[in-house]
Amino acid sequence: MLCIYYLYGMNRWLIYLTFSVIFLSVDAQQEWMGNTTPTYQALIQSLRAMEKIIPRIKLFNMGNSDVPGVPIYLCVLNAEKDSTSTFLKARKGTTLLFNNAIHPGEPDGVNACLIYSKAFMDMKDFKGQDPLIAFIPAYNVGGMLNRSATSRANQNGPEEYGFRGNAQNLDLNRDFIKMDSENARTFVRIFHALQPDIFVDNHVSNGADYQYTLTYIASVRERIAPSLGELMYDRLLPEMTQALKKENWDLFPYVETVKETPDDGIYQFNDLPRYAMGYASLFNAMAFTVETHMLKPFPDRVRATYDFMKYLIEWSKENAALIETARAKSKEWTKKKAYFTYNYNRTADKDSILFKGFTARVDTHEITKIGHLTYDISKPYERKIPFYKYYNPKDSIAIPSYYLVRGQERKIIEQLVANGIAIETLKEEKKLRVKAQVVRSFDAISKPYEGHYMHPSKEIERVEQWITFRPGDVLISTKQIGGQFLHSVLQPEAEDSYFTWNYFDSYLQEKEYFSNYVFKDKIKEILQNNPELQKAYETKRQNDTDFANSEWQQLYFLYQNSVYFEPSYMMLPIFELE
Ligand SMILES: [Zn+2]
C-alpha cells in the first residue's frame, strides 16, 4: 500500500518537473529532487545563479555564523530593488520566513527552498504586492560544513548531510533566548529586520514509526494571542490539511508519544521560547515546525516540505488581509495584557484523533536476546488515539509598568535591544521606590545543558524598597510589542528566563565575610539595638539544639540580620516599577 502511495506521489513530482522552465542546469534541479542535498558552498552558488537571472530574487549576507568568515545568508523571493526597500516591504506587508538546516542532518527544507526558488522564477501570477517570501538557506553553517553519511543513524537519506551541533557543539534550536552563538545573533537581526507574520522551522523527526510523512507543530494555543490562535487553528490548519490532501499528503500533528508507542496517545509539543518556533511566537508570528518522518525516503520528505511551503504561501496570498488583522489585534493584546502567565503544563484533558499507525510488537532479538520493539509496516492500522493538547499556565504575575536593568548588565541590555525592545538609558541619578527581585532559593541541574547549569526551580521574593539608580541604568516600558519576550526573559521564574539560563550566578554568592573572633564582640551591641532580632535569636536558641551548640551558626544568624550583611546578596540587577 505504501509503495503505490509513494509511486503516485513521485509521478506528480515528475509532472511538475516537466512543466518547469529550466534556467539552471537540469542536472542541478534533479539533484535537489534526488537523494542528495547540496553542500553549503553549492547551495549558495545555486541561489547566486538564480539571483543573477531574476531581479525579484535577492540573496543578502546577514552577518556572522559560528564559522569565521562564512556568513549566514537570507534569500528573499518577491524582493524589491535593494535591501532597504525589501526589508521595509517585509515589515509593512505580509511576510513568511522559513528556516532551514538548524539541524543540518535534517536538510529537507534546504532542497525544498531551492526547488521553490526555481519554481518562483517561472511564476507569472506572483505580483509585487503579494507576500514576501524569505528563507535562511542554511542556518547552522558549522554543522553544514561537518558532513558525513552516518550521524543520523535512523534516517532514510540523503546520502550525505551535516551535523546537528554547530561548531561550538551547541544545538541552535535551544539557543534563541541565551544567544550563545553568533548564529542566534544573526537570526535575531534577520527576524527583526523582517518582522515575519508567519515563521516555519524545517526539521525531520525522530521517534516512533507511523504512516505519515508530513507532521507539524503549531504554537501552544493557550499561550498565544486569541486572534492568532483562531486564525491558525480554526482556518489555516484545517484549510492547509484539505489542500495538502490534493497532493496526497495527510498533514498530521507531530507525534510526541505519551508512552513508547503512539497507541497510548500523543502530546502537543510545548514550544518554549528557547526553540525557534517558541521564540517567533513571542513576537506574535504564527509559528510552525515542519517535521517530516525520518524513515520515509528523502525525495518524498523534500516533496512534502515543498508542498507544505507552497500551500502555506498560497494560503497567505489569499488570506493576507486576515493575517494582517489578526496580527494587529495580537499586538494590541500584548500591550494590554495585565498579567504575564508562565510555566505552562499539559492538562489531563484529551481529544480523540484518528491516527494512521503501524502495529507494534515486541520480538526477541537474535543477538541481544532481549525483547525489543518493532513496527510491522505490513500491518498498518487506523484507530482513534488520545491527543493531549491542552495547556494551562501554572503561574502568573502582574505586569509592572517598567523594568529597570542595571547598566553593568551589558549583555542583557544588548540582547534586549537586538530583540527590538525600546529602552531608555538614564542620564542622571534617580531614586525610585521599586520591587527588587530577591532570590530566596534555587537549584541547579547536575550536568550542563547546552553549556549551562540551568536553574529549573527557584523562589523569588519581590521586596519593595528605595533604590538609587545611576546614569547608564536602563528603564524599559512594558507597553511594547515585544512585551511577551520581555517578561519571558526578565521574570526570573519563567521557564526560559535569563535567571533560568544562569545569567545572574555572580549575584548568588556572598562576597564579604566575618571572622568569628572579631565579630563575637559586636553581637551584644547588635542585639541591644534590635529587640525584635533579640527575641527571634532567643527563640531560635531555645528551640534548636544544633543552633544553640554552634558558635558559627549563631554568629552567622546575627551577621545576616545586621547592617554588616551585604544588601546586594541574592538581589538580581532587575527591578520592577509599578
Ligand atoms: Zn530537528
Residues whose N, C-alpha, C, O or C-beta is under 5 A from the ligand:
A	BS01	ZN	H103 E106 H203 V204
